[in-house]
Amino acid sequence: MLLDERVAVVTGAGRGIGREFALALAAEGAAVVVNDIGVGLRGDETGEDPAAEVCSAITARGGRAVVSHDSVADFEAAGRIIGTALDHFGRIDILVNNAGIVRDRTLVKLEPDDFDAVISTHLKGTFNCTRHAVDPMRKVGYGRVINITSSAGLRGNFGQTNYAAAKAGIMGMTFVWALELGRSGITVNAVAPAGATRMTASLYAGGEAPPSTLDPALNTPIVVYLASERAEGVNGQLFGRSDWAFTLFQHPRPIAWMHREGGWDAGALAGEFDSMLGQHLQPVGMVMPGGLSQDAART
């Protein structure tokens, strides 16, 4: 039991990958606060209570779990999420920042409200919960924070300005918090999972079954490990999952240089750019003559 007697909070734990995180942490001995407000993909009310269903599944297996229906997007409400762990179990050892929504639009169609809603849930929600969790963690000199990011934040994804911005921001916060909190015995890492969930349902609208490699439960071993004492030396890292493998990403680093004693002027840089930096460019999107992008038809 890697997490025996530990207490975990998992946000957005009512469905999909978050649900699997909660079940896996409980299976390894942790008491779990299952946080979910039961909204749809866009953050709209559904009248459902998936958090209660997950709690029932955990207790039916002999585990310990309580429900939290507070929103991560509100700072005071996020404090109540962490308070639920303290009130029911006396401590908080593990925080998995998983809650999220999607409101996909290309840039030219994206409304400010849709941008703000996604940022508030993912990015601000991760800050809100962590800000409240670290004080009790610091008092006991132990904590594990696992932030859920996405490949959209690493590489971009068409139509996901808001989502990619939030997930890239979560990576940045992960690196900062790892530097700040390590001295207090708290590790902070990020995981970019993969899985067939509500967020990817449109990819299989034709009725074909998702491949077995997209089982959401396949993401749980790395989160359970990072949440355990065994991962004491793992801090400020970014992990992912692809097919049957877990991956470790390097932090962004320079891959090519243009050096000129005394610095460059624009004309000289333009003359040397292709031979010195241009050959190392990473393909992202081709721009068509006249400024018409190859993706313009989809905007």
Beta strands, then each sheet from edge to edge (+ up, - down):
strand 1: 7-11
strand 2: 31-35
strand 3: 65-68
strand 4: 94-97
strand 5: 143-148
strand 6: 186-192
strand 7: 238-242
strand 8: 245-249
sheet 1: 3+ 2+ 1+ 4+ 5+ 6+ 7+ 8-
end
